[in-house]
Amino acid sequence: MASEQSEKSGWPLWIALIVLVGGSGCVERRLKINTEPQGAVIALNDEEIGVSPVEVSFKWYGDFRVQARKSGFETLHTHRELKGPWYDRFPFDFFAQVLNPHQIFDSYEWTFELTPYTPKDRAELVSEALDLKQRLERKQEALP
């Protein structure tokens, strides 16, 4: 009688384990980054991921730092926020990612326009250098 009772009490645990392992879906998150013009080296959160157009998988939503470098163009430093869909928030995430037997594809695409590099003329460089020199002198005077 005692062994029958222990066998019955173990069934809910086995059923739950089978549902979680066998019936669990997952979410595949992808981000594609384009540049105009194409061919820029892309870094996402300070990690180089490839040359545009480039596609990468990611695990978390949030604020991403983006850098795009291409010869003949200004280096782009920016950030973009990637907000998760409604089913990625509690308590929906449990049903969508654990109990859902189907795979969810969540993809995003960003495009950045690069600005052609234009060198500064000599007068502008000299003006910026003098301005910087004056700011440094003021800071030195303020030191004890």
URNORCOR-V632845 format. One record per residue. RES is the residue in one letter. PSI is psi in whole degrees, 0 to 359 (999 if undefined). OMEGA is omega in radians with two decimals (none if undefined). Layout:
BEGIN
res: {RES:RES}
psi: {PSI:PSI}
omega: {OMEGA:OMEGA}
END
This chain:
BEGIN
res: {M:A:S:E:Q:S:E:K:S:G:W:P:L:W:I:A:L:I:V:L:V:G:G:S:G:C:V:E:R:R:L:K:I:N:T:E:P:Q:G:A:V:I:A:L:N:D:E:E:I:G:V:S:P:V:E:V:S:F:K:W:Y:G:D:F:R:V:Q:A:R:K:S:G:F:E:T:L:H:T:H:R:E:L:K:G:P:W:Y:D:R:F:P:F:D:F:F:A:Q:V:L:N:P:H:Q:I:F:D:S:Y:E:W:T:F:E:L:T:P:Y:T:P:K:D:R:A:E:L:V:S:E:A:L:D:L:K:Q:R:L:E:R:K:Q:E:A:L:P}
psi: {319:322:326:318:317:326:319:322:340:342:315:325:316:318:316:319:318:318:316:317:312:327:9:132:186:170:127:117:128:144:125:132:123:156:152:110:163:168:11:145:126:132:133:118:47:16:120:127:349:193:135:142:137:144:139:150:155:159:330:148:165:202:125:132:131:134:134:125:132:136:133:2:153:142:130:125:116:183:155:144:134:107:136:156:169:325:359:5:151:137:2:331:325:315:319:323:341:308:337:123:353:152:139:131:122:104:149:156:130:142:133:136:125:144:129:143:129:115:146:148:165:317:320:319:317:318:315:321:317:321:317:318:316:319:319:320:320:321:323:322:329:343:146:999}
omega: {-3.12:3.14:3.07:-3.13:-3.13:3.08:-3.14:-3.10:3.12:-3.10:-3.14:3.12:3.12:3.13:3.12:3.13:3.12:3.13:-3.10:-3.09:-3.05:-3.04:-3.04:3.03:3.06:3.14:3.03:-3.11:-3.12:3.09:3.10:3.14:3.09:2.97:3.01:-0.01:3.12:3.07:3.11:3.05:-3.05:3.00:3.14:-3.07:3.08:3.08:-3.14:-3.07:3.11:-3.10:-3.07:-0.01:-3.10:3.14:-3.08:3.05:3.11:-3.08:-3.00:3.03:3.11:-3.08:-3.13:3.01:-3.10:3.05:3.10:-3.13:3.06:3.14:3.14:-3.13:3.06:3.06:-3.13:3.03:-3.14:3.04:3.10:3.07:3.11:-3.12:-3.13:3.11:-3.08:-3.07:3.09:3.14:3.11:0.03:-3.08:-3.10:3.13:-3.13:-3.09:-3.01:-3.08:-3.05:3.14:-3.10:-3.09:3.09:3.12:3.08:-3.10:-3.06:-3.11:3.12:3.08:3.05:-3.14:3.10:-3.12:-3.13:3.10:3.13:3.05:-3.13:3.12:3.10:-3.04:-3.10:3.13:3.11:3.13:3.11:3.11:3.13:3.12:3.10:3.12:3.12:3.13:3.12:3.11:3.11:3.11:3.11:3.12:3.11:-3.11:3.12:3.14:none}
END
